[in-house]
Amino acid sequence: MSPKSGTPKKNLMLFSGRAHRELAEEVAQHLNVTITPQTAHTFANGELFVRFEESVRGTDAFVIQSHTTPINEWVMEQLIMVDALKRASAKRITVVMPFYPYARQDKKHKGREPISARLIADLFKTAGADRIMTVDLHTAQIQGFFDGPVDHLFAQTLLADHIKKTYGDADIAVVSPDSGRVRLAEKWAAQLGDRPIAFIHKTRDPDKPNQAVANRVVGQVEGKLCILVDDMIDTGGTIVKATDALPAEGAADVVIATTHGILSDPATERLSNCKAREVIVTNSLPIAPEKHFANLTVLSIAPLLAEAIQQVFEDGSVTSLFDGNA
């Protein structure tokens, strides 16, 4: 008996969790697709249920979820969605997580501690994920935790373009809020036109999370517009202390630029009352209306996610989106 030939075809389907539906809808518009309808609800005891209302057999599935508060619930929902897709015979499953959960727990600082960022990767691999797409990881080595392709996207170009458009004529210095982000500051400095860099020397008590003490500014910031760069703002303690330290060293003004606006309380109060001229974040995480304040600017990463999804679907180059610097 001779084998029967067929014409294989690729079919992109986009799936969204409930954490940040607005971002998923925007990504869908850029891709010119609709989000696959699903039934999702939470039982009285907190258990989650998801069922897709269309066939997903043989599809190239992209499952987007933003891991905001309550973070464990949204992680679990995305895991359940991936499991449902695997059991429904999706051909390839890409987990799109603009903000990688537990990314700060990427190594052991002391004995008897978990490496939770690795656990997250293992959970999604076990659930059935074939690849992960994420934006501005807390540390790049997290890519190695997942046994499969990881598309690490960068929001720096989006943020830097806004700064160049708004403050391009200013005398700019790029400032890292601590010594661990100096390499990030160097990349920013190059993208903004070989600007000088500085960093805040600080101490942190590992037994007291979300607390830092800014010590002194290392580098020349006098008379300059300081662009404070980081990957995330949680409670705002670190970035606000750094913001307050710069004017004391003669900085003319301060602009904060970060990818992930977690904005846990009391971040909104701290940021709205600090000395920063503008606080720039992306919509990688949903920002509730009550957390908005006068000098907050939110930029959309939906076009970046959509283009990366399109490249993965077409077996193109994600690295090309960043001029080969991914």
Secondary structure, 3 states (H helix, E strand, C coil): CCCCCCCCCCCEEEEECCCCHHHHHHHHHHHCCCECCEEEEECCCCCEEEEECCCCCCCEEEEECCCCCCHHHHHHHHHHHHHHHHHCCCCEEEEEECCCCCCCCCCCCCCCCCCHHHHHHHHHHHHCCCEEEEECCCCHHHHHHCCCCEEEECCHHHHHHHHHHHHCCCCEEEEECCHHHHHHHHHHHHHCCCCCEEEEEEEECCCCCCCEEEEEEECCCCCCEEEEEEEEECCCHHHHHHHHHHHHCCCCEEEEEEEEECCCCCHHHHHHHCCCCEEEEEECCCCCHHHCCCCEEEECCHHHHHHHHHHHHCCCCCHHHHCCCC
